[in-house]
Amino acid sequence: MNKSFKKIAAVAVAVSVLSVMASCAPKTEETAAPQLISGGTAATVASKEGKESAAATKPSGDSYSITYKGTVLTPGMDTTAAIKALGEGYIYNKVMSCAFNGMEETYDYKEIVIFADDHDGKNKINTIEVRDPSIDCGGVKLGSSLDDVRKAFGDPTAEELYGLRYEKGHTQIQFIAGEDKTLSSILFKAI
């Protein structure tokens, strides 16, 4: 009887562990397909596979934004509203920041990381870092060349040691390249 109980308990534990692992595994239906939107609006459209993706319509605004999980994220926007719209699936961290004179929060969604801080008593997104090389940012991705960036975006606001910077309104996008002149980082920032 004792051995049967142990076997049943072992099977129950194994099933619960597998259940937890399955619920934490990434969903294959979701896709990270953000696009650079120079203002304008974004609409969620279904792809041929039935997956959700983002599409920009009529760029007309004065900021750089990125659409992720169907949510338009613009540096400077309210962090709470953005995180609520994106939902769970992030790793949260809060650290002291010398750059922003206070605490900085990070929301790591694996494909992108959102950095936020208190600005005038309001929690705002200050930076969005693109981490996934499959994410298309206005025709360029991580691994693209600086020449590809110039072809897609035109003349930069500034050319710096690290790469190229473009500004629009109160936002900027930085394309950071390594010694080989290929993109190692893409940052959307509030200015």
Buried (B, 14 or more C-beta within 10 A) or exposed (E): EEEEEEEEEEEEEEEEEEEEEEEEEEEEEEBBBBBBBBBBBBEEEEEEEEEBBBBBEEEEBEBBBBBBBBBBBBBBBEBEEBBEEBEEBBEEEEEEBEEBEEEBBBBBBEBBBBBBBBBEEEBBBBBBBBBBEEBBBBEBBBEBBBEBBBEBBEEBEEEEEEBBBBBBBBBBBBBBBEEEEBBBBBBBBBE
